[in-house]
Amino acid sequence: MECFTVLAFWWCDSSLGDDLFLPLSRTVKLLDWGEDGMITTAETAALRASFRQEVAVWNNLDHPNVTKFIGASMGTSNLDIPSSSDAEHSIPATACCVVAVYLPLGSLKRYLIRNSRKKLPYKTVIELALDLSRGLSYLHSKKIVHRDVKSENMLLSSHRRLKIADFGVARVEAQNPRDMTGETGTLGYMAPEVLTGKPYNRSCDVYSFGICLWEIYCCDMPYPNLTFADVSSAVVCQNLRPDIPRCCPSSLANIMRKCWDANPEKRPEMEEVVRILEAIDINKGRGMIPDDQSNPGCFCFARFS
């Protein structure tokens, strides 16, 4: 749950300021802290510290499955960002921004929505799952916990290569899990220990990965008919998880179940998930059956236990 307001996403081919020029497209994530006088000095200081934390984490990352960080600025007056004649969408000079490489296919969430009717080939499912698992394995090897793993925070290149983005709540993993508390993340993806405010570690990302893996296979959103309050309660108290279709290959379903286990100590490390996915024979499985091709032999069942 990010404390900034995302004003807009721009991409451009021109230089951003006098000191930054790269021969590639960029995306600019603009963050506004509210109008002058609307927040206290203490709140402003906390927001600036959080912004610096995101930049500090992202700036040191270099992996094929992590969105490339280019730069950041506390203020936009020195940047060549397209202006808008619409006052409602004008960019405040005090807004902060993070500049990253532009990925034309947009978010994984948007891609899955576009394919919600016809679903994805099994090969594509495994490719996307491997990209995400490798990216998370890299982050965890650097002792970084993303804390907001969800399809909306994953971007796709023109070649459908998945790259992790948005490190607004990412943190270096604390040696003592008790130092990593607080309901941080997005409901529906948050692990039970995070929802209840208990100490947690990088295994919370593993839980979120399990939810994302289900999303990728099903091209659907988890818990579409439940309120946030209902989801939080059911995940913690009733072990609610997304419905796994019977047509889902057991090798993939088993990964989902292991990753979203209620006990964080029983969840696998992401490097283990990578190995399991790499060993899957894509010729021995199939993607989710489209609704117009489904039959009584393939349906979803509830995952309460």
MOJO-V107462 format. One record per backbone hydrogen bond with DSSP energy under -0.5 kcal/mol. NH is the residue of the N-H (numbers start at 1). CO is the residue of the C=O. Records with the same first field share a line. If there is no record, write none. Layout:
# MOJO-V107462
NH=CO + CO
This chain:
# MOJO-V107462
5=32
6=4
7=5 + 30
10=28
12=26
16=20
17=15
24=22
26=12
27=100
28=10
29=27 + 98
30=8 + 28
31=96
32=5
38=35
44=40
45=41
46=42
47=43
48=44
49=45
50=46
51=47
52=48
53=49
54=50
55=51
56=52
57=53
58=54
59=55
60=56 + 57
61=58
66=63
67=164
70=99
71=99
73=97
75=73 + 95
76=93
77=93
79=76
81=79
87=85
89=86
90=87
92=90
95=92
96=31
97=73
98=29
99=71
100=27
101=68
102=25
104=102
105=156
106=103 + 156
108=151 + 154
109=151
111=107
112=108
113=109
114=110
115=111
116=113
119=115
125=121
126=122
127=123
128=124
129=125
130=126
131=127
132=128
133=129
134=130
135=131
136=132
137=133
138=134
139=135
140=136
141=137
142=138 + 139
143=140
144=139
145=171
146=144
150=148
153=150
154=151
155=163
156=106
157=161
160=157
162=160
163=155
164=65
165=153
170=167
171=145
173=143
177=175
179=176
180=177
184=182
189=186
190=186
194=191
195=191
196=192
197=194
198=193
200=177 + 180
204=201
205=202
206=202
207=203
208=204
209=205
210=206
211=207
212=208
213=209
214=210
215=211
216=212
217=213
218=214
219=215
220=215
224=221
226=223
231=227
232=228
233=229
234=230
235=231
236=232
237=233
238=234
240=234
244=301
245=243
246=299
248=245
252=249
253=249
254=250
255=251
256=252
257=253
258=254
259=255
260=256
261=258
264=262
266=263
267=263 + 264
272=269
273=269
274=270
275=271
276=272
277=273
278=274
279=275
280=277
282=280
284=281
285=282
288=217
291=117
293=290
294=290 + 291
298=295
301=244
303=241
305=238
